[in-house]
């Protein structure tokens, strides 16, 4: 998925949340029973290959709320995050847990559930390769001064097992609530190849970046 050339402004909680279904149901062992049929058909609780770039992001995170995100909000807006200081809630938030579980091979058994058609389309639970990464860069901080540095990127869980430093009594990773600036960011600082522009032929009229939208700025990126 590619998201680019948007104006994402004035959201109380966050501009973009990139999350897996594990934020809703964290019992990995229950997935084959609870969601086996939908997994077989190609539904996946994890996200792969997201490229967020060239978006202008401003005035987000001023009043974060939501029951699902309540513990994450509490951690980022208090001292209970990786910096030890209260932060403006991330404008770009990635939970990271689905990628981490894939990279620790905890989801490898899901591959046996995926149907043949879905597997042929590339649905899998293998460790993430370069083509699977979640990337966010070249986004533009549109905040007015002096709040310029308050546009953040947040990573709830580290995506590499080697970076896990906090676990519970059972050895399960705890949220690390990593955070840095969106511009020149460390987390999610990668790129993906541009997707081909979507084009549709309707009654021999071509619509899209090779047809009626050639003058659109998004088509020139």
Secondary structure, 3 states (H helix, E strand, C coil): CEEECCEEECCCCCCEEECCHHHCCCCHHHHHHHHHHHHHCCCCCCCCCEEEECCEEECCCCCCCCCCCHHHHHHHCCCCCCCCCCCCCCCEEECCHHHHHHHCCCCHHHHHCCCHHHHHCCCCCCCCCHHHCEEEECCEECCCCCCHHHCEEEECCCCCHHHCCCECCCCCECCCCEEEECCCCCCCCCCCCCCCCCEEEECCEEEECCCCCCCCHHHHC
